[in-house]
Amino acid sequence: MRRQAFYLVTAVIGVQLALLVFATVTCMLLRINKCDGSKIESLLTMITTQVFALYAAEKSGLVK
């Protein structure tokens, strides 16, 4: 079960980071004025919070 939980956390992190990179690159290439980099910090904080929540759920036995 720990291996499956690890793969779940890895998949969540990978998908969220891929979306973040895609959005950042798209903003740079299209030169969108709304993309000033201020939201990247909040997105990274959200990803970190979700990862810790998944890790805590796995440790407490909620993820089976």
CHARMM internal coordinates of N, CA and C (Angstrom, degrees):
IC EDIT
DIST 1 N 1 CA 1.4406
DIST 1 CA 1 C 1.5224
ANGL 1 N 1 CA 1 C 112.60
DIST 1 C 2 N 1.3111
ANGL 1 CA 1 C 2 N 116.72
DIHE 1 N 1 CA 1 C 2 N -33.85
DIST 2 N 2 CA 1.4733
ANGL 1 C 2 N 2 CA 118.59
DIHE 1 CA 1 C 2 N 2 CA -179.51
DIST 2 CA 2 C 1.5185
ANGL 2 N 2 CA 2 C 110.93
DIHE 1 C 2 N 2 CA 2 C -64.60
DIST 2 C 3 N 1.3190
ANGL 2 CA 2 C 3 N 116.12
DIHE 2 N 2 CA 2 C 3 N -35.83
DIST 3 N 3 CA 1.4573
ANGL 2 C 3 N 3 CA 119.14
DIHE 2 CA 2 C 3 N 3 CA 179.83
DIST 3 CA 3 C 1.5277
ANGL 3 N 3 CA 3 C 109.96
DIHE 2 C 3 N 3 CA 3 C -65.62
DIST 3 C 4 N 1.3274
ANGL 3 CA 3 C 4 N 117.29
DIHE 3 N 3 CA 3 C 4 N -41.52
DIST 4 N 4 CA 1.4616
ANGL 3 C 4 N 4 CA 120.71
DIHE 3 CA 3 C 4 N 4 CA 178.74
DIST 4 CA 4 C 1.5293
ANGL 4 N 4 CA 4 C 111.17
DIHE 3 C 4 N 4 CA 4 C -65.19
DIST 4 C 5 N 1.3150
ANGL 4 CA 4 C 5 N 117.05
DIHE 4 N 4 CA 4 C 5 N -40.08
DIST 5 N 5 CA 1.4655
ANGL 4 C 5 N 5 CA 120.37
DIHE 4 CA 4 C 5 N 5 CA 177.36
DIST 5 CA 5 C 1.5221
ANGL 5 N 5 CA 5 C 110.61
DIHE 4 C 5 N 5 CA 5 C -64.41
DIST 5 C 6 N 1.3352
ANGL 5 CA 5 C 6 N 116.64
DIHE 5 N 5 CA 5 C 6 N -39.30
DIST 6 N 6 CA 1.4538
ANGL 5 C 6 N 6 CA 120.46
DIHE 5 CA 5 C 6 N 6 CA 177.50
DIST 6 CA 6 C 1.5235
ANGL 6 N 6 CA 6 C 110.55
DIHE 5 C 6 N 6 CA 6 C -62.65
DIST 6 C 7 N 1.3370
ANGL 6 CA 6 C 7 N 116.64
DIHE 6 N 6 CA 6 C 7 N -42.68
DIST 7 N 7 CA 1.4552
ANGL 6 C 7 N 7 CA 120.09
DIHE 6 CA 6 C 7 N 7 CA 178.78
DIST 7 CA 7 C 1.5252
ANGL 7 N 7 CA 7 C 111.44
DIHE 6 C 7 N 7 CA 7 C -65.77
DIST 7 C 8 N 1.3231
ANGL 7 CA 7 C 8 N 117.00
DIHE 7 N 7 CA 7 C 8 N -34.70
DIST 8 N 8 CA 1.4593
ANGL 7 C 8 N 8 CA 120.79
DIHE 7 CA 7 C 8 N 8 CA 176.54
DIST 8 CA 8 C 1.5242
ANGL 8 N 8 CA 8 C 110.59
DIHE 7 C 8 N 8 CA 8 C -63.57
DIST 8 C 9 N 1.3188
ANGL 8 CA 8 C 9 N 116.44
DIHE 8 N 8 CA 8 C 9 N -49.05
DIST 9 N 9 CA 1.4638
ANGL 8 C 9 N 9 CA 120.80
DIHE 8 CA 8 C 9 N 9 CA 179.17
DIST 9 CA 9 C 1.5225
ANGL 9 N 9 CA 9 C 110.50
DIHE 8 C 9 N 9 CA 9 C -61.82
DIST 9 C 10 N 1.3183
ANGL 9 CA 9 C 10 N 116.81
DIHE 9 N 9 CA 9 C 10 N -42.44
DIST 10 N 10 CA 1.4667
ANGL 9 C 10 N 10 CA 121.10
DIHE 9 CA 9 C 10 N 10 CA 178.87
DIST 10 CA 10 C 1.5166
ANGL 10 N 10 CA 10 C 111.34
DIHE 9 C 10 N 10 CA 10 C -62.15
DIST 10 C 11 N 1.3162
ANGL 10 CA 10 C 11 N 117.00
DIHE 10 N 10 CA 10 C 11 N -42.95
DIST 11 N 11 CA 1.4631
ANGL 10 C 11 N 11 CA 120.59
DIHE 10 CA 10 C 11 N 11 CA 179.28
DIST 11 CA 11 C 1.5198
ANGL 11 N 11 CA 11 C 111.56
DIHE 10 C 11 N 11 CA 11 C -64.66
DIST 11 C 12 N 1.3296
ANGL 11 CA 11 C 12 N 116.80
DIHE 11 N 11 CA 11 C 12 N -42.61
DIST 12 N 12 CA 1.4670
ANGL 11 C 12 N 12 CA 120.32
DIHE 11 CA 11 C 12 N 12 CA 179.80
DIST 12 CA 12 C 1.5280
ANGL 12 N 12 CA 12 C 110.28
DIHE 11 C 12 N 12 CA 12 C -63.02
DIST 12 C 13 N 1.3115
ANGL 12 CA 12 C 13 N 116.62
DIHE 12 N 12 CA 12 C 13 N -46.56
DIST 13 N 13 CA 1.4664
ANGL 12 C 13 N 13 CA 120.41
DIHE 12 CA 12 C 13 N 13 CA 179.39
DIST 13 CA 13 C 1.5216
ANGL 13 N 13 CA 13 C 110.27
DIHE 12 C 13 N 13 CA 13 C -61.96
DIST 13 C 14 N 1.3225
ANGL 13 CA 13 C 14 N 116.56
DIHE 13 N 13 CA 13 C 14 N -45.70
DIST 14 N 14 CA 1.4602
ANGL 13 C 14 N 14 CA 120.49
DIHE 13 CA 13 C 14 N 14 CA -178.16
DIST 14 CA 14 C 1.5155
ANGL 14 N 14 CA 14 C 112.94
DIHE 13 C 14 N 14 CA 14 C -61.00
DIST 14 C 15 N 1.3141
ANGL 14 CA 14 C 15 N 117.06
DIHE 14 N 14 CA 14 C 15 N -45.91
DIST 15 N 15 CA 1.4662
ANGL 14 C 15 N 15 CA 120.66
DIHE 14 CA 14 C 15 N 15 CA -179.12
DIST 15 CA 15 C 1.5230
ANGL 15 N 15 CA 15 C 110.62
DIHE 14 C 15 N 15 CA 15 C -65.61
DIST 15 C 16 N 1.3234
ANGL 15 CA 15 C 16 N 116.91
DIHE 15 N 15 CA 15 C 16 N -43.85
DIST 16 N 16 CA 1.4645
ANGL 15 C 16 N 16 CA 119.17
DIHE 15 CA 15 C 16 N 16 CA -178.81
DIST 16 CA 16 C 1.5222
ANGL 16 N 16 CA 16 C 111.79
DIHE 15 C 16 N 16 CA 16 C -66.91
DIST 16 C 17 N 1.3184
ANGL 16 CA 16 C 17 N 117.62
DIHE 16 N 16 CA 16 C 17 N -40.15
DIST 17 N 17 CA 1.4627
ANGL 16 C 17 N 17 CA 119.44
DIHE 16 CA 16 C 17 N 17 CA 177.69
DIST 17 CA 17 C 1.5231
ANGL 17 N 17 CA 17 C 111.18
DIHE 16 C 17 N 17 CA 17 C -67.45
DIST 17 C 18 N 1.3367
ANGL 17 CA 17 C 18 N 116.93
DIHE 17 N 17 CA 17 C 18 N -36.91
DIST 18 N 18 CA 1.4626
ANGL 17 C 18 N 18 CA 119.99
DIHE 17 CA 17 C 18 N 18 CA 177.44
DIST 18 CA 18 C 1.5310
ANGL 18 N 18 CA 18 C 110.63
DIHE 17 C 18 N 18 CA 18 C -63.14
DIST 18 C 19 N 1.3310
ANGL 18 CA 18 C 19 N 116.87
DIHE 18 N 18 CA 18 C 19 N -42.20
DIST 19 N 19 CA 1.4608
ANGL 18 C 19 N 19 CA 120.15
DIHE 18 CA 18 C 19 N 19 CA 177.37
DIST 19 CA 19 C 1.5253
ANGL 19 N 19 CA 19 C 111.66
DIHE 18 C 19 N 19 CA 19 C -64.16
DIST 19 C 20 N 1.3214
ANGL 19 CA 19 C 20 N 116.45
DIHE 19 N 19 CA 19 C 20 N -39.68
DIST 20 N 20 CA 1.4598
ANGL 19 C 20 N 20 CA 120.78
DIHE 19 CA 19 C 20 N 20 CA 179.19
DIST 20 CA 20 C 1.5283
ANGL 20 N 20 CA 20 C 111.05
DIHE 19 C 20 N 20 CA 20 C -64.59
DIST 20 C 21 N 1.3173
ANGL 20 CA 20 C 21 N 116.28
DIHE 20 N 20 CA 20 C 21 N -44.34
DIST 21 N 21 CA 1.4729
ANGL 20 C 21 N 21 CA 120.52
DIHE 20 CA 20 C 21 N 21 CA 178.71
DIST 21 CA 21 C 1.5235
ANGL 21 N 21 CA 21 C 110.15
DIHE 20 C 21 N 21 CA 21 C -64.89
DIST 21 C 22 N 1.3312
ANGL 21 CA 21 C 22 N 116.80
DIHE 21 N 21 CA 21 C 22 N -43.74
DIST 22 N 22 CA 1.4577
ANGL 21 C 22 N 22 CA 120.81
DIHE 21 CA 21 C 22 N 22 CA 179.27
DIST 22 CA 22 C 1.5263
ANGL 22 N 22 CA 22 C 111.28
DIHE 21 C 22 N 22 CA 22 C -59.62
DIST 22 C 23 N 1.3192
ANGL 22 CA 22 C 23 N 117.13
DIHE 22 N 22 CA 22 C 23 N -45.67
DIST 23 N 23 CA 1.4598
ANGL 22 C 23 N 23 CA 120.75
DIHE 22 CA 22 C 23 N 23 CA -179.67
DIST 23 CA 23 C 1.5278
ANGL 23 N 23 CA 23 C 111.24
DIHE 22 C 23 N 23 CA 23 C -64.98
DIST 23 C 24 N 1.3259
ANGL 23 CA 23 C 24 N 116.60
DIHE 23 N 23 CA 23 C 24 N -40.41
DIST 24 N 24 CA 1.4676
ANGL 23 C 24 N 24 CA 120.17
DIHE 23 CA 23 C 24 N 24 CA -179.96
DIST 24 CA 24 C 1.5195
ANGL 24 N 24 CA 24 C 111.36
DIHE 23 C 24 N 24 CA 24 C -65.98
DIST 24 C 25 N 1.3189
ANGL 24 CA 24 C 25 N 116.72
DIHE 24 N 24 CA 24 C 25 N -45.23
DIST 25 N 25 CA 1.4695
ANGL 24 C 25 N 25 CA 120.52
DIHE 24 CA 24 C 25 N 25 CA -179.84
DIST 25 CA 25 C 1.5256
ANGL 25 N 25 CA 25 C 110.39
DIHE 24 C 25 N 25 CA 25 C -65.66
DIST 25 C 26 N 1.3215
ANGL 25 CA 25 C 26 N 116.70
DIHE 25 N 25 CA 25 C 26 N -40.22
DIST 26 N 26 CA 1.4636
ANGL 25 C 26 N 26 CA 120.22
DIHE 25 CA 25 C 26 N 26 CA 178.16
DIST 26 CA 26 C 1.5239
ANGL 26 N 26 CA 26 C 110.87
DIHE 25 C 26 N 26 CA 26 C -61.46
DIST 26 C 27 N 1.3228
ANGL 26 CA 26 C 27 N 116.91
DIHE 26 N 26 CA 26 C 27 N -42.52
DIST 27 N 27 CA 1.4646
ANGL 26 C 27 N 27 CA 120.05
DIHE 26 CA 26 C 27 N 27 CA 178.57
DIST 27 CA 27 C 1.5219
ANGL 27 N 27 CA 27 C 111.38
DIHE 26 C 27 N 27 CA 27 C -63.24
DIST 27 C 28 N 1.3206
ANGL 27 CA 27 C 28 N 116.16
DIHE 27 N 27 CA 27 C 28 N -38.93
DIST 28 N 28 CA 1.4677
ANGL 27 C 28 N 28 CA 119.41
DIHE 27 CA 27 C 28 N 28 CA -179.78
DIST 28 CA 28 C 1.5298
ANGL 28 N 28 CA 28 C 111.37
DIHE 27 C 28 N 28 CA 28 C -69.16
DIST 28 C 29 N 1.3223
ANGL 28 CA 28 C 29 N 116.60
DIHE 28 N 28 CA 28 C 29 N -42.82
DIST 29 N 29 CA 1.4611
ANGL 28 C 29 N 29 CA 119.73
DIHE 28 CA 28 C 29 N 29 CA -177.12
DIST 29 CA 29 C 1.5222
ANGL 29 N 29 CA 29 C 112.60
DIHE 28 C 29 N 29 CA 29 C -71.27
DIST 29 C 30 N 1.3225
ANGL 29 CA 29 C 30 N 117.07
DIHE 29 N 29 CA 29 C 30 N -38.91
DIST 30 N 30 CA 1.4554
ANGL 29 C 30 N 30 CA 120.54
DIHE 29 CA 29 C 30 N 30 CA -178.23
DIST 30 CA 30 C 1.5158
ANGL 30 N 30 CA 30 C 113.16
DIHE 29 C 30 N 30 CA 30 C -88.34
DIST 30 C 31 N 1.3250
ANGL 30 CA 30 C 31 N 117.20
DIHE 30 N 30 CA 30 C 31 N -6.59
DIST 31 N 31 CA 1.4603
ANGL 30 C 31 N 31 CA 123.58
DIHE 30 CA 30 C 31 N 31 CA 178.79
DIST 31 CA 31 C 1.5303
ANGL 31 N 31 CA 31 C 111.54
DIHE 30 C 31 N 31 CA 31 C 51.82
DIST 31 C 32 N 1.3217
ANGL 31 CA 31 C 32 N 115.14
DIHE 31 N 31 CA 31 C 32 N 53.78
DIST 32 N 32 CA 1.4547
ANGL 31 C 32 N 32 CA 121.25
DIHE 31 CA 31 C 32 N 32 CA 179.39
DIST 32 CA 32 C 1.5319
ANGL 32 N 32 CA 32 C 108.30
DIHE 31 C 32 N 32 CA 32 C -79.91
DIST 32 C 33 N 1.3156
ANGL 32 CA 32 C 33 N 117.01
DIHE 32 N 32 CA 32 C 33 N 130.28
DIST 33 N 33 CA 1.4690
ANGL 32 C 33 N 33 CA 121.15
DIHE 32 CA 32 C 33 N 33 CA -176.14
DIST 33 CA 33 C 1.5227
ANGL 33 N 33 CA 33 C 112.80
DIHE 32 C 33 N 33 CA 33 C -67.44
DIST 33 C 34 N 1.3258
ANGL 33 CA 33 C 34 N 117.65
DIHE 33 N 33 CA 33 C 34 N -27.70
DIST 34 N 34 CA 1.4617
ANGL 33 C 34 N 34 CA 120.56
DIHE 33 CA 33 C 34 N 34 CA -179.48
DIST 34 CA 34 C 1.5177
ANGL 34 N 34 CA 34 C 112.08
DIHE 33 C 34 N 34 CA 34 C -69.87
DIST 34 C 35 N 1.2992
ANGL 34 CA 34 C 35 N 117.82
DIHE 34 N 34 CA 34 C 35 N -20.54
DIST 35 N 35 CA 1.4638
ANGL 34 C 35 N 35 CA 121.96
DIHE 34 CA 34 C 35 N 35 CA -176.93
DIST 35 CA 35 C 1.5233
ANGL 35 N 35 CA 35 C 109.63
DIHE 34 C 35 N 35 CA 35 C -87.15
DIST 35 C 36 N 1.3120
ANGL 35 CA 35 C 36 N 116.10
DIHE 35 N 35 CA 35 C 36 N 90.87
DIST 36 N 36 CA 1.4618
ANGL 35 C 36 N 36 CA 119.77
DIHE 35 CA 35 C 36 N 36 CA -179.76
DIST 36 CA 36 C 1.5231
ANGL 36 N 36 CA 36 C 112.57
DIHE 35 C 36 N 36 CA 36 C -110.27
DIST 36 C 37 N 1.3244
ANGL 36 CA 36 C 37 N 117.33
DIHE 36 N 36 CA 36 C 37 N 3.85
DIST 37 N 37 CA 1.4619
ANGL 36 C 37 N 37 CA 120.25
DIHE 36 CA 36 C 37 N 37 CA 176.70
DIST 37 CA 37 C 1.5114
ANGL 37 N 37 CA 37 C 114.63
DIHE 36 C 37 N 37 CA 37 C 89.92
DIST 37 C 38 N 1.3102
ANGL 37 CA 37 C 38 N 118.03
DIHE 37 N 37 CA 37 C 38 N -3.70
DIST 38 N 38 CA 1.4621
ANGL 37 C 38 N 38 CA 120.06
DIHE 37 CA 37 C 38 N 38 CA -176.93
DIST 38 CA 38 C 1.5244
ANGL 38 N 38 CA 38 C 112.45
DIHE 37 C 38 N 38 CA 38 C -73.71
DIST 38 C 39 N 1.3172
ANGL 38 CA 38 C 39 N 117.41
DIHE 38 N 38 CA 38 C 39 N -24.24
DIST 39 N 39 CA 1.4631
ANGL 38 C 39 N 39 CA 119.97
DIHE 38 CA 38 C 39 N 39 CA -177.52
DIST 39 CA 39 C 1.5180
ANGL 39 N 39 CA 39 C 112.21
DIHE 38 C 39 N 39 CA 39 C -87.74
DIST 39 C 40 N 1.3097
ANGL 39 CA 39 C 40 N 117.95
DIHE 39 N 39 CA 39 C 40 N -14.79
DIST 40 N 40 CA 1.4641
ANGL 39 C 40 N 40 CA 120.64
DIHE 39 CA 39 C 40 N 40 CA -178.28
DIST 40 CA 40 C 1.5274
ANGL 40 N 40 CA 40 C 110.44
DIHE 39 C 40 N 40 CA 40 C -63.00
DIST 40 C 41 N 1.3089
ANGL 40 CA 40 C 41 N 117.40
DIHE 40 N 40 CA 40 C 41 N -40.24
DIST 41 N 41 CA 1.4619
ANGL 40 C 41 N 41 CA 121.17
DIHE 40 CA 40 C 41 N 41 CA 179.58
DIST 41 CA 41 C 1.5257
ANGL 41 N 41 CA 41 C 110.91
DIHE 40 C 41 N 41 CA 41 C -61.51
DIST 41 C 42 N 1.3203
ANGL 41 CA 41 C 42 N 116.63
DIHE 41 N 41 CA 41 C 42 N -43.75
DIST 42 N 42 CA 1.4642
ANGL 41 C 42 N 42 CA 118.96
DIHE 41 CA 41 C 42 N 42 CA 179.65
DIST 42 CA 42 C 1.5235
ANGL 42 N 42 CA 42 C 111.31
DIHE 41 C 42 N 42 CA 42 C -67.93
DIST 42 C 43 N 1.3137
ANGL 42 CA 42 C 43 N 118.05
DIHE 42 N 42 CA 42 C 43 N -35.26
DIST 43 N 43 CA 1.4633
ANGL 42 C 43 N 43 CA 120.67
DIHE 42 CA 42 C 43 N 43 CA 177.06
DIST 43 CA 43 C 1.5223
ANGL 43 N 43 CA 43 C 111.38
DIHE 42 C 43 N 43 CA 43 C -66.18
DIST 43 C 44 N 1.3174
ANGL 43 CA 43 C 44 N 117.10
DIHE 43 N 43 CA 43 C 44 N -41.46
DIST 44 N 44 CA 1.4658
ANGL 43 C 44 N 44 CA 120.04
DIHE 43 CA 43 C 44 N 44 CA 178.25
DIST 44 CA 44 C 1.5264
ANGL 44 N 44 CA 44 C 111.05
DIHE 43 C 44 N 44 CA 44 C -66.59
DIST 44 C 45 N 1.3250
ANGL 44 CA 44 C 45 N 117.18
DIHE 44 N 44 CA 44 C 45 N -36.26
DIST 45 N 45 CA 1.4620
ANGL 44 C 45 N 45 CA 120.74
DIHE 44 CA 44 C 45 N 45 CA 176.16
DIST 45 CA 45 C 1.5210
ANGL 45 N 45 CA 45 C 110.66
DIHE 44 C 45 N 45 CA 45 C -64.44
DIST 45 C 46 N 1.3206
ANGL 45 CA 45 C 46 N 116.93
DIHE 45 N 45 CA 45 C 46 N -41.06
DIST 46 N 46 CA 1.4543
ANGL 45 C 46 N 46 CA 121.28
DIHE 45 CA 45 C 46 N 46 CA 178.86
DIST 46 CA 46 C 1.5304
ANGL 46 N 46 CA 46 C 110.96
DIHE 45 C 46 N 46 CA 46 C -64.40
DIST 46 C 47 N 1.3234
ANGL 46 CA 46 C 47 N 117.11
DIHE 46 N 46 CA 46 C 47 N -42.32
DIST 47 N 47 CA 1.4568
ANGL 46 C 47 N 47 CA 120.98
DIHE 46 CA 46 C 47 N 47 CA 178.44
DIST 47 CA 47 C 1.5233
ANGL 47 N 47 CA 47 C 110.25
DIHE 46 C 47 N 47 CA 47 C -62.56
DIST 47 C 48 N 1.3221
ANGL 47 CA 47 C 48 N 117.16
DIHE 47 N 47 CA 47 C 48 N -43.92
DIST 48 N 48 CA 1.4639
ANGL 47 C 48 N 48 CA 121.19
DIHE 47 CA 47 C 48 N 48 CA 179.53
DIST 48 CA 48 C 1.5267
ANGL 48 N 48 CA 48 C 111.09
DIHE 47 C 48 N 48 CA 48 C -62.59
DIST 48 C 49 N 1.3204
ANGL 48 CA 48 C 49 N 117.00
DIHE 48 N 48 CA 48 C 49 N -42.10
DIST 49 N 49 CA 1.4644
ANGL 48 C 49 N 49 CA 121.20
DIHE 48 CA 48 C 49 N 49 CA 179.07
DIST 49 CA 49 C 1.5213
ANGL 49 N 49 CA 49 C 111.04
DIHE 48 C 49 N 49 CA 49 C -62.89
DIST 49 C 50 N 1.3064
ANGL 49 CA 49 C 50 N 116.99
DIHE 49 N 49 CA 49 C 50 N -42.93
DIST 50 N 50 CA 1.4613
ANGL 49 C 50 N 50 CA 120.47
DIHE 49 CA 49 C 50 N 50 CA 179.68
DIST 50 CA 50 C 1.5220
ANGL 50 N 50 CA 50 C 111.44
DIHE 49 C 50 N 50 CA 50 C -65.77
DIST 50 C 51 N 1.3095
ANGL 50 CA 50 C 51 N 116.97
DIHE 50 N 50 CA 50 C 51 N -38.32
DIST 51 N 51 CA 1.4613
ANGL 50 C 51 N 51 CA 119.96
DIHE 50 CA 50 C 51 N 51 CA 179.37
DIST 51 CA 51 C 1.5280
ANGL 51 N 51 CA 51 C 110.48
DIHE 50 C 51 N 51 CA 51 C -65.23
DIST 51 C 52 N 1.3291
ANGL 51 CA 51 C 52 N 117.65
DIHE 51 N 51 CA 51 C 52 N -44.13
DIST 52 N 52 CA 1.4580
ANGL 51 C 52 N 52 CA 119.97
DIHE 51 CA 51 C 52 N 52 CA 178.06
DIST 52 CA 52 C 1.5276
ANGL 52 N 52 CA 52 C 111.26
DIHE 51 C 52 N 52 CA 52 C -64.23
DIST 52 C 53 N 1.3455
ANGL 52 CA 52 C 53 N 117.21
DIHE 52 N 52 CA 52 C 53 N -36.31
DIST 53 N 53 CA 1.4591
ANGL 52 C 53 N 53 CA 120.20
DIHE 52 CA 52 C 53 N 53 CA 177.51
DIST 53 CA 53 C 1.5232
ANGL 53 N 53 CA 53 C 110.91
DIHE 52 C 53 N 53 CA 53 C -65.32
DIST 53 C 54 N 1.3154
ANGL 53 CA 53 C 54 N 117.58
DIHE 53 N 53 CA 53 C 54 N -42.50
DIST 54 N 54 CA 1.4632
ANGL 53 C 54 N 54 CA 120.58
DIHE 53 CA 53 C 54 N 54 CA 177.00
DIST 54 CA 54 C 1.5204
ANGL 54 N 54 CA 54 C 111.16
DIHE 53 C 54 N 54 CA 54 C -64.25
DIST 54 C 55 N 1.3182
ANGL 54 CA 54 C 55 N 117.01
DIHE 54 N 54 CA 54 C 55 N -41.02
DIST 55 N 55 CA 1.4499
ANGL 54 C 55 N 55 CA 121.28
DIHE 54 CA 54 C 55 N 55 CA 179.98
DIST 55 CA 55 C 1.5331
ANGL 55 N 55 CA 55 C 110.57
DIHE 54 C 55 N 55 CA 55 C -64.87
DIST 55 C 56 N 1.3302
ANGL 55 CA 55 C 56 N 116.54
DIHE 55 N 55 CA 55 C 56 N -42.60
DIST 56 N 56 CA 1.4614
ANGL 55 C 56 N 56 CA 120.35
DIHE 55 CA 55 C 56 N 56 CA 179.72
DIST 56 CA 56 C 1.5243
ANGL 56 N 56 CA 56 C 110.57
DIHE 55 C 56 N 56 CA 56 C -66.73
DIST 56 C 57 N 1.3198
ANGL 56 CA 56 C 57 N 117.29
DIHE 56 N 56 CA 56 C 57 N -38.30
DIST 57 N 57 CA 1.4664
ANGL 56 C 57 N 57 CA 120.17
DIHE 56 CA 56 C 57 N 57 CA 178.10
DIST 57 CA 57 C 1.5197
ANGL 57 N 57 CA 57 C 110.47
DIHE 56 C 57 N 57 CA 57 C -65.31
DIST 57 C 58 N 1.3097
ANGL 57 CA 57 C 58 N 116.87
DIHE 57 N 57 CA 57 C 58 N -38.29
DIST 58 N 58 CA 1.4762
ANGL 57 C 58 N 58 CA 120.24
DIHE 57 CA 57 C 58 N 58 CA 178.46
DIST 58 CA 58 C 1.5201
ANGL 58 N 58 CA 58 C 110.50
DIHE 57 C 58 N 58 CA 58 C -66.89
DIST 58 C 59 N 1.3222
ANGL 58 CA 58 C 59 N 116.95
DIHE 58 N 58 CA 58 C 59 N -41.44
DIST 59 N 59 CA 1.4708
ANGL 58 C 59 N 59 CA 121.02
DIHE 58 CA 58 C 59 N 59 CA -178.89
DIST 59 CA 59 C 1.5260
ANGL 59 N 59 CA 59 C 112.16
DIHE 58 C 59 N 59 CA 59 C -68.51
DIST 59 C 60 N 1.3195
ANGL 59 CA 59 C 60 N 116.28
DIHE 59 N 59 CA 59 C 60 N -34.89
DIST 60 N 60 CA 1.4582
ANGL 59 C 60 N 60 CA 119.24
DIHE 59 CA 59 C 60 N 60 CA -178.58
DIST 60 CA 60 C 1.5255
ANGL 60 N 60 CA 60 C 112.58
DIHE 59 C 60 N 60 CA 60 C -82.74
DIST 60 C 61 N 1.3055
ANGL 60 CA 60 C 61 N 116.68
DIHE 60 N 60 CA 60 C 61 N -8.69
DIST 61 N 61 CA 1.4553
ANGL 60 C 61 N 61 CA 120.03
DIHE 60 CA 60 C 61 N 61 CA 177.44
DIST 61 CA 61 C 1.5193
ANGL 61 N 61 CA 61 C 114.02
DIHE 60 C 61 N 61 CA 61 C 91.97
DIST 61 C 62 N 1.3208
ANGL 61 CA 61 C 62 N 117.68
DIHE 61 N 61 CA 61 C 62 N 11.15
DIST 62 N 62 CA 1.4561
ANGL 61 C 62 N 62 CA 120.13
DIHE 61 CA 61 C 62 N 62 CA 179.37
DIST 62 CA 62 C 1.5242
ANGL 62 N 62 CA 62 C 111.79
DIHE 61 C 62 N 62 CA 62 C -74.31
DIST 62 C 63 N 1.3322
ANGL 62 CA 62 C 63 N 116.41
DIHE 62 N 62 CA 62 C 63 N -30.54
DIST 63 N 63 CA 1.4626
ANGL 62 C 63 N 63 CA 120.73
DIHE 62 CA 62 C 63 N 63 CA 178.44
DIST 63 CA 63 C 1.5174
ANGL 63 N 63 CA 63 C 107.02
DIHE 62 C 63 N 63 CA 63 C -95.00
DIST 63 C 64 N 1.3336
ANGL 63 CA 63 C 64 N 115.50
DIHE 63 N 63 CA 63 C 64 N 117.27
DIST 64 N 64 CA 1.4674
ANGL 63 C 64 N 64 CA 120.17
DIHE 63 CA 63 C 64 N 64 CA -179.48
DIST 64 CA 64 C 1.4810
ANGL 64 N 64 CA 64 C 112.10
DIHE 63 C 64 N 64 CA 64 C -123.07
END
COOR INIT
IC SEED 1 N 1 CA 1 C
IC BUILD
